[in-house]
Amino acid sequence: MARIHRQELKHDEFIDSFDEFLLYLEDHWKWLTALAVGVVLAGGALGGFYFYSQRQERAAAAALGNALTSFEAPVRQGLPPTPGDTERSFATEKEKYQTAAKEFAAVRADYPRTRAALHAKHYEALCRYRLGESEPAVTALEELSRAADRNVAALAKLHLAGIYESQARPQDAEALYRQLAENPTPVVPREMALLALADLLAESNPAEARRLYEQVKQEFPDTSVAEQVTRRLDLLPPPPPPAPTTPPFNPPGPDPAPN
């Protein structure tokens, strides 16, 4: 669970892309509207469909953003809301994820053919998992791991591997991390997958974990990732000392024949 919590949104750049999309629409709304109307008047069922699709994407992005706000909202641990605080918050973790799951499900139902619906399915699965509904969560993430969108599939594999770890399925988690390392994406870059793989193997195979950490340092020097690796290497047990070398055994030859 801790692994999923650390990784869930930091590298999810689709949120940034949606923000940029919304800003673009706001800046160019009059122009886009005029263009769409012109296309429709020119003979445009196709133009009308395009305009409708863009409007659906914009509405779906806004609904997804609202659900993500619930997903990320702080939990008050049973305390009442602070007077005057307008930030969304929840009394318990259960209430938070139940609310977010319903909102993600609504995005999927209201905007089924949008990109936002794919991401809503992903985060609804994470909510279900945190509510103790492991089976439907794993099923949904496994389906998304085969999505045509490489970023969607990669993020699903990353979180699915984290769930496999928590379910004591290290071999399945390792296979996914290795796939992600060999097929990096902007959402799950190679160094992130290698770090997750090394963390997974740190206890069961510290020698392999050390090799992977050193590999990350070599491939990504002078980065914050390299600094993280240095700290993690310090937590590994020291490598065993090299085996002592012994000189080769040379059996004595036959005694020389007497004169």
C-alpha positions in Angstrom: 0.0 0.0 0.0 2.8 2.4 0.8 4.3 1.9 -2.6 1.1 2.7 -4.3 0.6 5.8 -2.2 4.1 7.1 -3.0 3.8 6.6 -6.8 0.1 7.2 -7.5 0.1 10.8 -9.0 3.6 12.2 -9.0 4.4 10.8 -12.4 0.9 10.9 -13.9 1.5 13.5 -16.5 -2.0 13.1 -18.1 -3.2 15.5 -15.4 -0.9 18.2 -16.7 -1.9 17.5 -20.2 -5.6 17.9 -19.3 -4.8 21.2 -17.5 -3.1 22.4 -20.7 -6.0 21.3 -22.8 -8.5 23.2 -20.6 -6.3 26.3 -20.7 -6.1 26.1 -24.5 -9.8 25.8 -24.8 -10.4 28.8 -22.5 -7.9 30.9 -24.5 -9.3 29.9 -27.9 -12.9 29.3 -27.1 -14.4 32.0 -29.3 -12.2 31.0 -32.2 -13.0 27.3 -31.8 -16.7 28.1 -31.5 -16.6 30.2 -34.7 -14.7 27.5 -36.5 -17.0 24.8 -35.5 -20.1 26.8 -36.4 -18.5 27.6 -39.8 -17.8 23.9 -40.5 -21.3 22.9 -39.5 -22.9 25.6 -41.7 -20.6 24.5 -44.6 -22.0 21.1 -44.7 -20.9 19.9 -41.5 -22.3 16.9 -39.7 -18.7 15.9 -39.3 -17.9 19.3 -37.9 -20.8 19.1 -35.5 -19.5 15.7 -34.3 -16.0 17.1 -33.8 -17.3 20.0 -31.8 -19.5 17.7 -29.7 -16.5 15.4 -29.1 -14.3 18.2 -27.9 -17.0 19.5 -25.6 -17.4 16.0 -24.2 -13.6 15.8 -23.6 -13.6 19.1 -21.9 -16.5 18.2 -19.6 -15.0 14.7 -18.9 -11.7 16.4 -18.0 -13.5 18.7 -15.5 -15.4 15.8 -13.9 -12.2 13.7 -13.7 -10.4 16.7 -12.0 -13.2 16.9 -9.4 -12.9 13.2 -8.7 -9.2 13.4 -8.3 -9.7 16.2 -5.8 -11.7 13.8 -3.7 -9.0 11.1 -4.2 -6.3 13.4 -2.9 -8.3 15.1 -0.2 -6.9 15.0 3.4 -8.6 12.9 6.0 -9.5 14.6 9.3 -9.4 11.3 11.3 -12.8 11.8 12.8 -12.3 15.5 13.6 -14.9 18.1 12.4 -13.9 20.4 9.6 -12.0 23.5 10.5 -14.3 26.6 10.6 -13.7 28.7 7.4 -11.7 26.0 5.7 -13.0 25.5 2.1 -10.7 22.7 1.2 -12.4 19.4 0.6 -11.7 16.8 3.3 -13.2 13.6 4.7 -13.7 12.3 8.2 -12.4 8.8 7.4 -10.4 7.0 4.7 -13.4 4.8 3.9 -15.6 7.8 3.3 -13.0 9.4 1.1 -12.5 6.4 -1.2 -16.2 5.6 -1.4 -16.9 9.2 -2.5 -14.1 9.2 -5.0 -15.0 5.7 -6.4 -18.6 7.0 -7.1 -17.2 10.1 -8.8 -14.8 8.1 -11.0 -17.7 5.7 -11.9 -19.8 8.6 -12.9 -17.1 9.9 -15.2 -17.0 6.5 -16.9 -20.8 6.3 -17.2 -21.3 9.9 -18.4 -18.4 10.1 -20.8 -17.6 6.5 -21.8 -15.7 7.2 -25.0 -13.3 9.8 -23.7 -9.7 9.5 -22.6 -10.8 10.7 -19.1 -12.9 7.5 -18.8 -9.8 5.3 -19.0 -8.1 7.2 -16.2 -11.3 7.2 -14.2 -11.3 3.4 -14.4 -7.8 3.3 -13.2 -8.4 5.4 -10.1 -11.7 3.8 -9.4 -9.7 0.5 -9.2 -7.3 2.0 -6.7 -10.2 3.2 -4.6 -11.7 -0.3 -4.7 -8.5 -1.8 -3.6 -8.2 0.6 -0.6 -11.7 -0.3 0.3 -10.7 -3.9 0.5 -12.2 -5.0 -2.8 -9.0 -6.5 -4.2 -10.5 -8.8 -6.8 -12.4 -6.2 -8.9 -9.5 -3.8 -8.5 -6.9 -6.3 -9.9 -9.3 -7.3 -12.7 -9.7 -3.7 -13.8 -6.0 -2.9 -13.6 -5.1 -6.1 -15.6 -7.5 -5.0 -18.3 -6.0 -1.5 -18.4 -2.5 -3.0 -18.5 -3.4 -4.2 -22.0 -4.8 -0.8 -23.2 -3.7 0.6 -26.5 -2.6 3.8 -24.8 0.9 3.1 -23.7 0.8 5.6 -20.8 -2.5 4.2 -19.5 -1.1 0.6 -19.7 2.2 1.5 -18.0 0.6 3.2 -15.1 -1.8 0.3 -14.6 1.2 -2.1 -14.6 3.0 0.0 -12.1 0.1 0.0 -9.6 -0.7 -3.6 -10.4 2.9 -4.6 -9.5 2.5 -2.8 -6.2 -0.6 -4.7 -5.4 1.1 -8.0 -6.3 3.8 -7.1 -3.8 1.3 -6.6 -1.1 -0.3 -9.9 -2.0 3.0 -11.8 -1.7 3.3 -12.4 -5.4 6.9 -11.1 -5.9 7.5 -13.0 -9.1 4.5 -11.4 -10.8 5.5 -8.0 -9.6 9.1 -8.5 -10.8 7.9 -9.5 -14.3 5.9 -6.3 -14.5 8.7 -4.1 -13.3 11.1 -5.6 -15.8 8.6 -5.0 -18.6 8.3 -1.4 -17.6 12.1 -1.0 -17.5 12.5 -2.4 -21.0 9.5 -0.4 -22.4 9.7 3.0 -20.6 7.0 5.7 -21.1 6.8 9.4 -20.0 4.5 8.3 -17.2 6.7 5.4 -16.0 10.3 6.2 -17.1 13.0 3.5 -17.0 14.7 4.7 -13.9 11.5 4.6 -11.9 10.9 1.0 -13.0 14.5 0.0 -12.2 14.2 1.6 -8.7 11.0 -0.3 -8.0 12.5 -3.5 -9.1 15.6 -3.0 -7.0 13.4 -2.2 -4.0 11.4 -5.4 -4.5 14.6 -7.5 -4.6 16.4 -5.7 -1.7 15.5 -8.4 0.9 15.3 -11.5 -1.2 18.2 -10.9 -3.5 20.4 -8.0 -2.2 23.2 -8.8 -4.7 20.8 -8.3 -7.6 19.3 -5.2 -6.0 22.8 -3.7 -5.6 23.5 -4.4 -9.3 20.3 -2.7 -10.3 21.0 0.3 -8.1 24.5 0.7 -9.5 23.0 0.4 -13.0 20.7 3.3 -12.3 23.6 5.4 -11.1 25.5 4.7 -14.3 22.6 5.3 -16.6 21.3 8.5 -14.8 24.3 10.2 -13.2 24.1 13.6 -11.6 20.4 13.4 -11.1 18.1 13.3 -8.0 17.5 9.6 -8.9 21.2 8.9 -8.4 21.1 10.6 -5.0 18.2 8.3 -4.0 20.1 5.3 -5.1 23.1 6.3 -2.9 20.9 6.4 0.1 19.3 3.0 -0.7 22.6 1.4 -1.3 23.6 2.3 2.3 20.6 0.3 3.5 21.7 -2.9 1.8 23.9 -5.4 3.6 27.6 -5.1 2.5 28.6 -7.3 -0.3 30.4 -10.5 0.8 34.2 -10.2 0.7 35.9 -11.7 -2.4 36.9 -15.3 -2.0 40.6 -15.7 -1.2 42.7 -16.8 -4.2 45.1 -19.7 -3.8 48.1 -20.3 -6.0 47.6 -23.1 -8.5 48.7 -26.5 -7.4 51.8 -27.8 -9.3 52.5 -31.4 -8.4 56.2 -32.1 -8.1 57.7 -33.8 -11.1 59.6 -37.1 -11.1 63.0 -37.2 -9.4 65.8 -36.8 -11.8 67.5 -40.0 -12.8 70.7 -40.7 -11.0 74.0 -40.3 -12.9 
